[in-house]
Structure formats: structure tokens, C-alpha cells
């Protein structure tokens, strides 16, 4: 297509044919490409949800650990 050499034509016609071929190839290449859509938004939501879940888990487990220490000190002390 665009990479083929045009033989026996004038320079102007050769340049026009090359440009037309490049435009056709670009059009064909563009038709096969689709936008990511909501994939990026979905990934961001998952990351935020994971961060919130991790924060809650650390907060709850930390407070339970402190309660255990207080109970052990109280009953053993």
C-alpha cells in the first residue's frame, strides 16, 4: 500500500497516491482501536475501596489489640 514504490508516474501523482494510501491505512488502523471506556474509573473505584477497607481493618484490629492488652493487665495485675 503506502510502502509500495510508484513507478512510471510523475512526482506529483506519486506524492498524492502516497498520501491517499497513508490516509486509508490510518483510517483502517483507527477502526480497530476502541476507547477504554469506564475501565479507568472502575480501577480507581477498586483502589479507593481497597484503601478504605484496609484502613478500617487496621483501625479495628488495632483497637481490639489494645483492649486485649488492657484486659490481660487488669486480670493479671
C-alpha positions in Angstrom: 0.0 0.0 0.0 1.8 3.1 1.2 5.2 1.4 1.2 4.9 0.4 -2.4 7.0 2.3 -4.9 5.1 4.1 -7.6 6.9 3.6 -10.9 6.3 5.5 -14.2 4.2 8.4 -12.7 5.1 12.0 -12.2 6.3 13.1 -8.8 3.0 14.9 -8.0 0.9 11.9 -8.7 3.3 9.7 -6.7 3.0 12.0 -3.7 -0.8 12.2 -4.0 -1.0 8.4 -4.2 1.3 8.0 -1.2 -0.8 10.5 0.9 -4.0 8.8 -0.1 -2.6 5.3 0.8 -1.4 6.6 4.2 -4.8 8.1 4.9 -6.5 4.8 4.0 -4.2 2.9 6.3 -4.7 5.3 9.1 -8.5 5.0 8.7 -8.3 1.2 8.8 -6.0 1.3 11.9 -8.3 3.7 13.7 -11.4 1.5 13.1 -9.8 -1.4 15.2 -9.0 0.8 18.2 -11.6 1.3 20.9 -11.6 3.8 23.8 -11.0 2.3 27.2 -14.5 3.4 28.3 -15.1 3.1 32.0 -12.1 0.8 32.7 -10.0 3.5 34.3 -13.0 4.7 36.5 -13.6 1.1 37.6 -9.9 0.6 38.5 -9.9 3.9 40.5 -13.1 2.8 42.4 -11.5 -0.5 43.3 -8.3 1.1 44.5 -10.3 3.5 46.7 -12.5 0.7 48.1 -9.4 -1.3 48.9 -7.8 1.6 50.7 -10.9 2.2 52.8 -11.2 -1.5 53.6 -7.5 -1.6 54.6 -7.9 1.5 56.8 -10.9 0.1 58.6 -9.2 -3.3 59.1 -6.2 -1.7 60.7 -8.3 0.6 62.9 -10.5 -2.3 64.2 -7.6 -4.7 64.7 -5.5 -2.1 66.5 -8.3 -1.2 68.9 -9.0 -4.9 69.6 -5.3 -5.4 70.3 -5.3 -2.6 72.8 -8.4 -4.0 74.5 -6.8 -7.4 74.8 -3.7 -5.8 76.4 -5.8 -3.9 78.9 -7.8 -7.0 79.9 -4.6 -9.0 80.4 -3.0 -6.4 82.5 -6.2 -5.9 84.6 -6.7 -9.6 85.3 -3.0 -10.5 85.8 -2.1 -7.4 87.7 
